[in-house]
Amino acid sequence: MKHTLTPQRYLILLAVMLTASVGDTLLSRGMAQVGVVDFHHLDRLWRALFNPFVASGIVLLIGFFACYMTALSWADLTFVLPSTAFGYIVVALLAHFWQHEHISLSRWLGILLIVCGVGFVANGPSLTEHAPAEASPQGPTQ
């Protein structure tokens, strides 16, 4: 039986992709404002929590984690993780246009290769079918 995705499940995958992409971008923006964190400046991690970009990024990444767990409850990890690879494009676009990062041609090509690989994953089932396990005559093992 091939598992098909309902519109609600597509929305969950979209939410996984967008919350991770925007959350990571906000986190990057905020940490650029906080400054370099190293063993001599660990106090900056505490200050970072009060930066609005970092705080917003954390909230979105918590939302990502909730959506990610939801997706993993009905699909294989090998389906869920690659299906969110379009987020790489979103991150690259946000970094380029919002954070004014230069993205080299080799990075764009790398992103394109990763996203093209998603096509192979998307054609397969979202959940691997396993043969029913036979009951052990001695009951469950400890």
C-alpha positions in Angstrom: 0.0 0.0 0.0 1.4 3.4 -1.0 1.0 6.1 1.5 -0.3 9.3 0.1 -0.1 12.7 1.7 -3.2 14.6 2.6 -3.4 18.4 2.2 -2.9 18.7 6.0 0.3 16.7 5.8 1.6 18.8 3.0 0.9 21.8 5.2 2.9 20.2 8.1 5.8 19.7 5.8 5.5 23.3 4.5 5.5 24.5 8.1 8.6 22.4 8.9 10.4 24.0 6.0 9.3 27.6 6.7 9.7 27.6 10.4 13.2 26.1 10.2 14.3 28.5 7.4 12.9 31.7 8.9 13.9 30.7 12.4 17.5 30.0 11.3 17.7 33.3 9.5 16.4 35.2 12.5 18.8 33.4 14.7 21.7 34.3 12.3 20.6 38.0 12.2 20.4 38.2 16.0 23.7 36.5 16.6 25.4 38.9 14.2 24.2 41.7 16.4 25.3 40.0 19.6 28.9 39.3 18.4 31.3 36.5 18.6 30.7 33.9 21.3 33.8 32.0 22.6 35.1 30.7 25.9 36.1 34.2 26.9 32.7 35.7 26.1 30.1 33.0 27.2 28.0 35.8 28.8 27.0 36.8 25.3 24.9 33.7 25.0 22.8 34.9 27.9 22.5 38.4 26.3 21.6 36.8 23.1 18.4 35.4 24.6 17.2 38.9 25.0 17.9 39.9 21.4 14.5 40.1 19.6 15.8 38.4 16.5 17.3 35.5 18.5 14.2 35.2 20.7 11.9 35.2 17.6 14.2 32.6 15.9 14.0 30.4 19.0 10.2 30.6 19.1 10.1 29.6 15.4 12.5 26.8 15.9 10.4 25.4 18.7 7.5 25.5 16.2 9.7 23.7 13.7 10.4 21.0 16.3 6.7 20.5 17.0 5.9 20.2 13.3 8.9 18.0 12.7 7.8 15.6 15.4 4.3 15.6 14.0 5.6 14.7 10.5 7.8 11.9 12.0 4.7 10.4 13.6 3.3 9.5 10.2 6.3 9.3 7.9 9.8 7.9 7.8 12.8 10.1 8.7 14.2 9.3 5.2 11.1 10.9 3.7 10.6 13.8 6.1 14.1 15.2 6.2 14.7 15.3 2.4 11.3 16.6 1.7 12.1 19.8 3.6 15.2 20.4 1.5 13.4 23.2 -0.3 14.1 25.1 2.8 17.7 25.5 1.6 16.4 27.7 -1.2 14.3 29.7 1.2 17.3 30.2 3.5 19.5 31.2 0.6 17.0 33.7 -0.7 16.4 35.2 2.8 20.2 35.4 3.4 20.7 37.1 0.0 17.9 39.6 0.0 17.3 40.2 3.8 20.8 39.8 5.2 22.7 40.9 2.0 24.9 37.8 2.0 26.8 37.0 -1.2 26.0 33.5 -2.4 28.6 32.1 -4.7 27.7 30.1 -7.8 29.1 26.9 -6.3 26.8 27.3 -3.3 23.8 27.8 -5.6 24.8 24.7 -7.6 25.1 22.8 -4.3 21.7 23.9 -3.2 20.3 22.9 -6.6 21.8 19.5 -6.4 20.3 18.8 -3.0 16.9 20.0 -4.0 17.0 17.9 -7.2 17.6 14.9 -5.1 14.3 15.5 -3.4 12.6 14.4 -6.5 13.8 10.9 -6.0 12.6 10.8 -2.4 9.2 12.4 -3.3 8.4 9.6 -5.7 8.6 6.9 -3.0 6.2 6.1 -0.2 6.2 8.3 2.9 6.2 5.3 5.2 8.0 2.0 4.7 5.7 -1.0 5.0 6.9 -3.7 7.3 5.6 -7.3 7.4 3.6 -8.0 10.5 5.8 -9.4 13.3 4.9 -12.9 14.4 4.0 -13.2 18.1 6.6 -15.0 20.1 5.2 -18.0 22.0 7.0 -16.9 25.1 5.5 -13.4 25.1 7.3 -10.1 24.7 11.0 -10.1 25.4 12.4 -7.9 28.1 
